[in-house]
Amino acid sequence: MSIDMIIMLASTVMGFVFKMMANSQKDKQEHLKNLTKQTEVEGRLIENARGMEGGTWIRRFIVFVSFVALFWLTVGSGYVSGPTSMILEIEKPSYFFGLFGGGTEQIVKEIKGMVYSKDITNTIYAILGFYFGQASASRK
């Protein structure tokens, strides 16, 4: 199994576990709410607190900025950057049971297009797996 699949699987499991823990806490909170009587003042305070949805929009903004940054790193940087020079090591063929020829040769090759690190794809897999894990555990 490749490291990409392991990262994606681990982040999916962690997203699922975190969502299940949050759901468990929600269930405990609802159970406690049913056991206790609430006064009219507490009811008004809770209704006022429910009307505030600032945290949701902040999280959405953070996710949006993260995906725009990842998109720019993976796709956008290929349009702005110039060609990239890479050093390649090529094995020369050997003849007569390896007595003649052989060895390696280094050549410089110019690559046009996007060249990016494996870390960027691993980050994308981790984020996607985390959100899919959370979505699979949600109670909608």
HUSULLIN-V656265 format. One record per pair of residues at least 24 apart in sequence whose C-alpha atoms are under 10 Angstrom apart, sorted by the first residue. I is the first residue (numbers start at 1). J is the second residue. If there is no record, write none. Layout:
# HUSULLIN-V656265
I;J + I;J
This chain:
# HUSULLIN-V656265
3;122 + 4;118 + 4;119 + 4;121 + 4;122 + 4;123 + 4;124 + 4;125 + 4;126 + 5;122 + 5;125 + 5;126 + 5;129 + 6;122 + 6;125 + 6;126 + 7;122 + 7;123 + 7;124 + 7;125 + 7;126 + 7;127 + 7;129 + 7;130 + 8;122 + 8;123 + 8;124 + 8;125 + 8;126 + 8;127 + 8;128 + 8;129 + 8;130 + 8;132 + 8;133 + 9;125 + 9;126 + 9;129 + 9;130 + 9;133 + 10;125 + 10;126 + 10;129 + 10;130 + 10;133 + 11;125 + 11;126 + 11;127 + 11;128 + 11;129 + 11;130 + 11;131 + 11;132 + 11;133 + 11;134 + 12;125 + 12;126 + 12;127 + 12;128 + 12;129 + 12;130 + 12;131 + 12;132 + 12;133 + 12;134 + 12;135 + 12;136 + 13;129 + 13;130 + 13;132 + 13;133 + 13;134 + 14;126 + 14;129 + 14;130 + 14;131 + 14;133 + 14;134 + 15;126 + 15;127 + 15;128 + 15;129 + 15;130 + 15;131 + 15;132 + 15;133 + 15;134 + 15;135 + 15;136 + 15;137 + 16;129 + 16;130 + 16;131 + 16;132 + 16;133 + 16;134 + 16;135 + 16;136 + 16;137 + 16;138 + 17;130 + 17;133 + 17;134 + 17;137 + 18;130 + 18;133 + 18;134 + 18;137 + 19;130 + 19;131 + 19;133 + 19;134 + 19;135 + 19;136 + 19;137 + 19;138 + 19;139 + 20;133 + 20;134 + 20;136 + 20;137 + 20;138 + 20;139 + 21;137 + 22;137 + 22;138 + 23;137 + 23;138 + 23;139 + 63;127 + 66;124 + 66;127 + 67;124 + 67;127 + 70;120 + 70;121 + 70;123 + 70;124 + 71;120 + 71;124 + 73;114 + 73;115 + 73;116 + 73;117 + 73;120 + 74;114 + 74;115 + 74;116 + 74;117 + 74;120 + 74;121 + 75;113 + 75;114 + 75;115 + 75;116 + 76;114 + 77;113 + 77;114 + 77;115 + 77;116 + 78;112 + 78;113 + 78;114 + 78;115 + 78;116 + 79;112 + 79;113 + 79;114 + 80;113 + 80;114 + 81;112 + 81;113 + 81;114 + 81;115 + 82;111 + 82;112 + 82;113 + 82;114 + 83;109 + 83;110 + 83;111 + 83;112 + 83;113 + 83;114 + 83;115 + 84;109 + 84;110 + 84;111 + 84;112 + 84;113 + 84;114 + 84;115 + 85;109 + 85;110 + 85;111 + 85;112 + 86;110 + 86;111
